[in-house]
Amino acid sequence: MSVYKLNVFTCRAVWKCKAFSSRNMHLLQDKAFVNGRWIAAASNNTFQVTNPADGCVIGVVPDMNTADVQQAIGAAKSAFDSWQNTTAKERGKILRKWFDLMEQNGDELAKIMTAESGKPITESKGEVVYGNSFIDLYAEEARRINGEIIQSPMPSKKILIERQPIGVAALITPWNFPHAMITRKAGAALAAGCTVVVKPAEDTPLTALALAKLAEEAGVPQGVFNVITCDRQNASDVGNLLCTSDDVAGVSFTGSTAVGKILYKQCAQGIKRLGLELGGNAPLVVFDSANLAVAVNGTMASKFRNCGQTCVSANRLLIQSKIYDTYVDELSKAIKGLKQGRGDEAGVTAGPLINKAQFDKVSALVKDALDKGAKAVVGGKPAPQLGDLFYEPTMLVNVTSDMRVYNEEVFGPIATVLKFETEEEGIKIANSTNSGLAGYFFSEDVNQIFRVARKMEVGMVGVNEGLISCAEAAFGGIKESGLGREGSHHGIEEYTYYKYVCVGNLN
């Protein structure tokens, strides 16, 4: 999207989009947040944020370059000197205030999310609850970052292990969960005593800025929590700076595997602490023993939440032969029950895709499958009557391994169904990918449950359940789906290092 230089009158006009016409929204910001101040880019360049449902401009934010981002890094580095020395109790109290403000402003946060991401308002409200839960958790976990006293082999020495914050953490977050992906990272980092620079996705910066506004109101000290915004043409240079700056101690990224590999290489230059939560190609296996209703409901929750635009979305539905036909019939009915439309309209359960690039990718994947012999039982085409970025919820059968939709992460409302005969065959197909984020299976056979859970080559397994994420659980993958874990007490590991202290010559 082009860079704009807008005057005050133009900036006022963009807020009149339908999504925000009902009442004044104090969390809606048009500046970045650096060192406790709301600032523009030094160049005064800006870019527009649009509603994917109708293309309406809902905000204008700074298009920052590396010089602007260096200012944010410097602010975070300076703030770290004092923030790392606050007590865990102090940090927990501030996080608790931030959580309370998020709870109080949940409806406004959800409205902003729906406007910039297109997801149904019910899903946005659910994300607010989910995202807030990480701050709730880490407000308490701050006091549990404990060390160890180790038995010394010599009576004259005392061996101590303590955990200290790594320093400035750069948090690069995606557009599909613009609230939760920030709180999941920032909650752990701030609890550990780190300061952060957040770079939200260019499609959804307004939610990040709203969180910054609440952090300011909660009393987060200047420079501890910074949010910088930039459009696509600056994203690569900004990302490179965050990965290579000597003043950044660690990087946490959620996004595509391709971009994750680039950041991995860039971080190698400084041997930085790195957390990567990357793409998936999640299998969802339904065995003959499954409760069919539970399996269909679980499939819908996993596959079609946020229009299929989640990293843990079921990507390949593997159905054992005896129940294949019945499952396809029941899933078809469930898919037809989805209501597409604007996220702010009552009853809508499926919104648009996030942008033109994503729409084109989904369209190409379906076309490739249909050209190679797949059949669309439901959907299979765009829905232009609703808007330029709407694609019908789709189910494809007769899918084969030579189709792109079989091998690539779809990130859209496309369910691909395959038939298998034996448990061994199902597991083999499920594991036939370089991705290893999440996997799901449905079975009422207890022996099979423990057997298959162990054999699935993923970091997270949902058994008779399509929604597995929560703040208390360790989120992350294996293979090319990433490094490290987020959420739970394990999430703090990404932001602390162990220091061994040996006290010698004791009497």
Number of C-alpha atoms within 10 A of each C-alpha: 9 10 14 15 14 14 8 7 8 11 17 12 12 17 19 15 16 14 20 17 10 8 8 10 16 10 18 21 20 19 21 27 26 26 21 21 13 16 17 21 20 12 13 15 19 24 22 21 24 23 27 27 26 17 15 19 20 23 25 25 28 27 28 24 22 18 14 22 24 16 14 25 29 18 23 29 24 18 22 22 14 12 25 20 12 12 14 20 15 15 23 24 17 19 27 19 20 27 25 17 18 24 15 11 17 18 15 22 25 24 22 25 32 27 32 28 30 29 32 30 25 18 19 28 19 14 21 25 17 19 24 24 23 27 29 20 23 31 26 17 21 26 16 12 16 11 14 11 12 10 11 12 9 11 11 11 15 17 16 16 15 15 17 19 25 24 26 28 32 29 25 21 26 21 22 25 22 26 29 24 24 23 25 24 29 26 29 29 29 30 31 31 27 29 34 30 29 26 25 26 22 21 22 27 33 32 29 30 26 24 23 25 20 19 23 17 12 19 14 20 16 19 25 26 26 29 26 29 31 28 24 15 13 15 20 15 13 22 22 16 21 28 30 21 17 13 17 26 24 27 26 26 25 22 20 18 18 11 15 22 15 14 22 18 14 19 23 13 12 15 14 20 20 22 24 26 26 26 28 32 30 28 29 30 32 29 27 20 14 18 14 19 12 14 26 22 17 22 28 20 17 24 30 24 21 27 27 26 22 21 23 28 35 31 29 27 24 25 24 23 17 14 16 18 13 12 20 18 11 15 22 17 13 14 20 13 11 16 15 21 23 27 29 21 12 12 15 18 22 26 32 30 28 26 19 13 11 16 19 12 14 23 17 14 20 25 17 16 23 18 11 15 13 20 17 19 13 19 18 20 16 18 17 11 8 16 17 18 23 28 26 24 26 22 22 23 20 15 21 17 10 11 19 18 25 21 17 16 23 27 27 29 29 29 27 26 23 22 21 19 14 13 15 12 13 22 20 14 16 25 18 13 18 14 25 28 28 28 28 32 28 27 21 14 13 8 9 15 15 11 11 20 18 11 13 20 24 25 19 23 22 18 22 21 17 26 18 15 14 14 22 16 16 18 22 24 25 20 15 20 25 27 18 19 21 26 24 20 19 15 26 24 20 24 30 22 15 13 12 14 12 12 11 12 10 9 6
